[in-house]
Amino acid sequence: MRKTERYQVEGANSLWHVYKTVPFWKVVKNFVVIQAARYTPFLSVKNWLYRTFLRMKVGDQTSFALMVMLDVMFPEKISVGRNTVIGYNTTILAHEYLIREYRLGDVVIGDEVMIGANSTILPGVTIGNGAFVSAGTLVHKDVPPGAFVGGNPMRVIYTKEELAQRWADDPIYGNK
């Protein structure tokens, strides 16, 4: 189960209550910053924008590829560790608006994590240090450190130990 806080709403679906849950001008500012960062090719500028204007925790040497879409409403609930790669067109959400409730959850991405292109990370998920997320994966639950996961729904393809065995003779990944 993902680690989210649930907030019940009455009447119309929770998206109709959006500006009761997050200030309008915060969403506007976040949208502008995220859109500017999505298109900039300068990794250090992206990280500076995220840290400065979105209050995200972003580790040194972390790389957000072009078109990464961060949660516009609650980006401060996203933290990304050191030397991590977030692949092209990945979406990272810290909220979900449903019919009778909305949910908020921190997203914690560890150090030296590789997230493949076109993945979606849902609220309340932790991705452990050294994990690999295959392209196009829906990350709907926690990812163990060092694991290789993929698919929709996501499943563990290789554990940390299985990967170490597979890569034992690999000149790049083997001698860790």
C-alpha positions in Angstrom: 0.0 0.0 0.0 1.3 3.5 -0.9 1.8 5.9 2.0 -0.8 8.6 1.3 -2.9 10.8 3.5 -6.6 10.7 2.5 -8.9 13.7 2.7 -12.7 13.2 2.2 -14.7 15.8 0.2 -18.5 16.4 0.1 -20.6 17.1 -3.0 -18.7 17.4 -6.3 -15.6 15.3 -7.0 -12.4 16.4 -5.3 -11.0 18.2 -8.4 -13.8 20.7 -8.0 -12.3 21.5 -4.6 -8.8 21.9 -5.9 -8.3 25.6 -4.9 -9.5 24.8 -1.4 -6.5 22.3 -1.1 -3.8 24.4 -2.9 -3.6 28.1 -3.6 -4.3 29.2 -7.2 -1.2 31.4 -7.5 1.0 28.6 -6.2 -0.2 26.3 -9.0 0.4 29.1 -11.5 4.0 29.7 -10.3 4.7 26.0 -10.2 3.3 25.5 -13.7 5.5 28.2 -15.1 8.7 26.9 -13.4 8.0 23.3 -14.4 7.3 24.2 -18.0 10.5 26.3 -18.2 12.5 23.4 -16.7 10.9 20.8 -19.0 12.4 22.5 -22.0 15.8 23.7 -20.8 18.7 21.5 -21.8 20.8 22.7 -18.8 20.7 20.2 -16.0 22.1 22.5 -13.3 19.5 25.2 -14.2 16.7 22.6 -13.9 18.0 21.5 -10.4 18.3 25.2 -9.3 14.7 25.9 -10.5 13.4 22.9 -8.6 15.3 23.6 -5.4 14.7 27.4 -5.4 11.1 27.8 -6.6 9.5 24.4 -6.0 11.2 23.7 -2.6 12.1 20.2 -3.8 15.1 18.3 -2.4 17.3 17.4 -5.4 20.7 15.7 -4.8 23.9 16.7 -6.5 24.5 15.5 -10.0 20.9 14.4 -10.5 19.6 14.6 -14.0 16.1 15.3 -15.1 15.7 14.6 -18.9 13.7 16.8 -21.2 9.9 16.8 -20.7 9.9 15.4 -17.1 6.6 16.4 -15.6 6.6 17.1 -11.9 3.5 17.4 -9.7 2.2 20.9 -10.3 0.2 21.1 -7.1 2.7 19.7 -4.5 6.2 19.5 -5.9 7.7 20.1 -2.5 6.6 16.5 -1.6 9.1 15.1 -4.1 12.7 14.4 -3.1 15.3 12.9 -5.4 18.7 11.7 -4.2 22.2 12.2 -5.5 23.4 11.1 -9.0 20.0 9.9 -10.1 18.6 9.9 -13.7 14.9 10.7 -14.4 14.2 9.6 -18.0 12.4 11.5 -20.8 8.8 12.4 -20.3 8.5 10.8 -16.8 5.7 12.0 -14.6 6.1 12.2 -10.8 2.9 12.8 -8.9 2.5 13.6 -5.2 -1.3 14.0 -5.3 -4.4 12.3 -6.8 -7.8 13.7 -7.0 -10.6 11.1 -6.9 -14.4 11.2 -6.7 -14.9 11.3 -2.9 -11.4 12.1 -1.7 -8.0 13.4 -2.6 -4.8 11.9 -1.5 -1.3 13.4 -0.8 1.9 11.4 -0.4 5.6 12.0 -0.4 7.6 10.6 -3.3 11.2 9.6 -2.2 13.6 8.6 -4.9 17.0 7.4 -3.6 20.6 7.9 -4.7 21.9 6.5 -8.0 18.4 5.5 -9.2 17.7 5.1 -12.9 14.2 5.8 -14.1 13.5 5.0 -17.7 11.6 7.2 -20.1 7.8 7.5 -20.0 7.4 6.1 -16.5 4.8 7.3 -14.0 5.5 7.5 -10.3 2.4 7.7 -8.1 2.1 9.5 -4.7 3.4 7.8 -1.5 6.1 5.7 -3.2 9.7 5.2 -2.2 12.3 4.1 -4.7 15.3 2.7 -2.9 19.0 3.5 -3.6 20.5 2.0 -6.7 17.1 0.8 -8.1 16.4 0.6 -11.9 12.9 1.4 -13.2 12.3 0.2 -16.7 10.9 2.5 -19.4 7.1 2.8 -19.4 6.7 1.6 -15.9 3.8 2.5 -13.6 5.4 2.7 -10.2 2.4 2.1 -7.8 4.3 0.7 -4.8 7.7 0.9 -3.2 10.8 -0.3 -5.1 13.4 -2.2 -3.0 17.0 -0.8 -3.0 19.0 -2.2 -6.0 16.0 -3.9 -7.6 15.2 -3.8 -11.3 11.5 -3.3 -11.8 9.2 -2.8 -14.8 5.8 -3.1 -16.3 2.2 -2.1 -15.8 1.5 -3.1 -13.1 5.0 -2.8 -11.9 6.7 -6.0 -10.7 10.2 -6.9 -9.6 12.1 -8.3 -12.5 15.4 -8.8 -10.7 16.3 -8.4 -7.0 19.5 -6.7 -6.0 21.1 -10.1 -5.5 20.0 -11.4 -8.9 21.3 -8.3 -10.7 24.6 -8.7 -8.9 24.8 -12.3 -10.2 23.8 -11.3 -13.7 26.3 -8.5 -13.8 29.2 -10.3 -12.1 31.4 -10.2 -15.2 30.1 -6.9 -16.6 33.0 -4.4 -17.0 30.8 -1.5 -16.0 28.3 -2.8 -13.5 30.0 -5.9 -12.3 32.7 -4.7 -9.9 30.6 -2.6 -7.5 
